[in-house]
């Protein structure tokens, strides 16, 4: 759709292409393959000389609608949908890198991302340097002659660290590398990394894009020459594909994305302020608080501060677990982005499989808890946490 439309409109209308039946809702195309009019047309499609659907491993109208809608929201030329957020990151690596290349990655990323870059991809000849902290100078220092990709989450999971996207984009450009930004926590409603200089954006559509914890999905977005030639080629062959049904569910979720993000962010801000006043808490990590070390940067490059709050409970793991076990309303689960507020202890869940050294570098202590604020009344969320904090 045209750039003249605002995000709220794009989230509802972009990507919709009605079938001859004239349906008003987005259509769900549950089919594995597509029929051609002739042998010649089949040959043209397979040779990429004629546009059109071929096989749902890499072309499907419902999935295409999701890709077009998210691309419109992110301001991207091209989007490739994947089966999950982690498959989006894998597709980036396999589609854009080769053995012998060097990756610079933030130490404070999701635990599975650490395992992917530091373990699985290492077996295929990719070298990764994990940088602790958000100082662009530290990232510049980590650059090597074979550096081809910089990867960052901002805000980071779960410590809510903010990274200067334009500054890291400059580091990447100087090195002849690509800057990949995981935009899961902000979504394009609050932050558009491509506008700030990033080359590629990845999403776990499982989180806020769906918004109700129903299905898995992911996406990779950026310039057409980068995404279509690299990432799509890998997906077409290897098949970490978003299913049409999941794409349809996420399309429905995206229609309420702005409303949910704004309401959940407001709740997170109120919760963060309340948590700062609790005597049993040592520190609250939320970029909307003036106490956050990158508060000014967050205000500069984000339109809001997001719905995730993390905080350190005095007394370590035992005290943190008492808070978790004291809840009756909050869902004890590692997922986030749901309409239902969730709570997790990262050191023993999302980051349990990485080393203690890696957790220390990421600032994930035994007393750290992460709360992803949903749509319940904020006073009920406070009361639920107060049971364990008391």
Secondary structure as the mmCIF struct_conf table of DSSP 4:
data_model
#
loop_
_struct_conf.conf_type_id
_struct_conf.id
_struct_conf.beg_label_comp_id
_struct_conf.beg_label_asym_id
_struct_conf.beg_label_seq_id
_struct_conf.end_label_comp_id
_struct_conf.end_label_asym_id
_struct_conf.end_label_seq_id
TURN_TY1_P TURN_TY1_P1 UNK A 3 UNK A 4
BEND BEND1 UNK A 5 UNK A 5
HELX_RH_AL_P HELX_RH_AL_P1 UNK A 7 UNK A 13
TURN_TY1_P TURN_TY1_P2 UNK A 14 UNK A 15
TURN_TY1_P TURN_TY1_P3 UNK A 20 UNK A 21
BEND BEND2 UNK A 24 UNK A 25
HELX_LH_PP_P HELX_LH_PP_P1 UNK A 26 UNK A 27
BEND BEND3 UNK A 32 UNK A 32
STRN STRN1 UNK A 33 UNK A 33
BEND BEND4 UNK A 37 UNK A 38
HELX_RH_AL_P HELX_RH_AL_P2 UNK A 39 UNK A 46
TURN_TY1_P TURN_TY1_P4 UNK A 47 UNK A 48
BEND BEND5 UNK A 49 UNK A 50
BEND BEND6 UNK A 52 UNK A 52
STRN STRN2 UNK A 55 UNK A 55
TURN_TY1_P TURN_TY1_P5 UNK A 56 UNK A 58
HELX_RH_AL_P HELX_RH_AL_P3 UNK A 61 UNK A 74
TURN_TY1_P TURN_TY1_P6 UNK A 75 UNK A 75
BEND BEND7 UNK A 77 UNK A 77
STRN STRN3 UNK A 78 UNK A 82
BEND BEND8 UNK A 83 UNK A 84
HELX_RH_AL_P HELX_RH_AL_P4 UNK A 85 UNK A 96
TURN_TY1_P TURN_TY1_P7 UNK A 99 UNK A 100
STRN STRN4 UNK A 102 UNK A 106
BEND BEND9 UNK A 107 UNK A 109
HELX_RH_AL_P HELX_RH_AL_P5 UNK A 111 UNK A 115
HELX_RH_PI_P HELX_RH_PI_P1 UNK A 116 UNK A 120
HELX_RH_3T_P HELX_RH_3T_P1 UNK A 121 UNK A 124
TURN_TY1_P TURN_TY1_P8 UNK A 125 UNK A 125
STRN STRN5 UNK A 127 UNK A 131
BEND BEND10 UNK A 133 UNK A 134
HELX_RH_AL_P HELX_RH_AL_P6 UNK A 136 UNK A 141
TURN_TY1_P TURN_TY1_P9 UNK A 142 UNK A 142
TURN_TY1_P TURN_TY1_P10 UNK A 145 UNK A 146
STRN STRN6 UNK A 147 UNK A 153
BEND BEND11 UNK A 154 UNK A 155
TURN_TY1_P TURN_TY1_P11 UNK A 157 UNK A 159
HELX_RH_AL_P HELX_RH_AL_P7 UNK A 165 UNK A 175
TURN_TY1_P TURN_TY1_P12 UNK A 176 UNK A 176
STRN STRN7 UNK A 178 UNK A 182
TURN_TY1_P TURN_TY1_P13 UNK A 184 UNK A 186
HELX_RH_AL_P HELX_RH_AL_P8 UNK A 187 UNK A 190
HELX_RH_3T_P HELX_RH_3T_P2 UNK A 193 UNK A 196
TURN_TY1_P TURN_TY1_P14 UNK A 197 UNK A 197
BEND BEND12 UNK A 199 UNK A 199
STRN STRN8 UNK A 200 UNK A 204
TURN_TY1_P TURN_TY1_P15 UNK A 205 UNK A 210
BEND BEND13 UNK A 212 UNK A 213
STRN STRN9 UNK A 218 UNK A 222
HELX_RH_AL_P HELX_RH_AL_P9 UNK A 224 UNK A 226
HELX_RH_PI_P HELX_RH_PI_P2 UNK A 227 UNK A 232
HELX_RH_AL_P HELX_RH_AL_P10 UNK A 233 UNK A 238
HELX_LH_PP_P HELX_LH_PP_P2 UNK A 241 UNK A 243
HELX_RH_AL_P HELX_RH_AL_P11 UNK A 244 UNK A 254
TURN_TY1_P TURN_TY1_P16 UNK A 255 UNK A 256
HELX_RH_AL_P HELX_RH_AL_P12 UNK A 257 UNK A 276
TURN_TY1_P TURN_TY1_P17 UNK A 277 UNK A 277
TURN_TY1_P TURN_TY1_P18 UNK A 279 UNK A 280
STRN STRN10 UNK A 281 UNK A 285
TURN_TY1_P TURN_TY1_P19 UNK A 287 UNK A 288
BEND BEND14 UNK A 289 UNK A 289
TURN_TY1_P TURN_TY1_P20 UNK A 290 UNK A 291
BEND BEND15 UNK A 292 UNK A 292
TURN_TY1_P TURN_TY1_P21 UNK A 293 UNK A 294
HELX_RH_AL_P HELX_RH_AL_P13 UNK A 295 UNK A 301
BEND BEND16 UNK A 303 UNK A 304
BEND BEND17 UNK A 307 UNK A 307
STRN STRN11 UNK A 308 UNK A 313
TURN_TY1_P TURN_TY1_P22 UNK A 314 UNK A 315
HELX_RH_AL_P HELX_RH_AL_P14 UNK A 316 UNK A 326
BEND BEND18 UNK A 328 UNK A 330
STRN STRN12 UNK A 331 UNK A 332
BEND BEND19 UNK A 334 UNK A 334
BEND BEND20 UNK A 337 UNK A 340
STRN STRN13 UNK A 342 UNK A 344
HELX_RH_3T_P HELX_RH_3T_P3 UNK A 346 UNK A 348
TURN_TY1_P TURN_TY1_P23 UNK A 349 UNK A 353
BEND BEND21 UNK A 354 UNK A 354
HELX_RH_AL_P HELX_RH_AL_P15 UNK A 356 UNK A 362
TURN_TY1_P TURN_TY1_P24 UNK A 363 UNK A 363
TURN_TY1_P TURN_TY1_P25 UNK A 366 UNK A 367
STRN STRN14 UNK A 368 UNK A 372
BEND BEND22 UNK A 375 UNK A 376
HELX_RH_AL_P HELX_RH_AL_P16 UNK A 378 UNK A 389
#
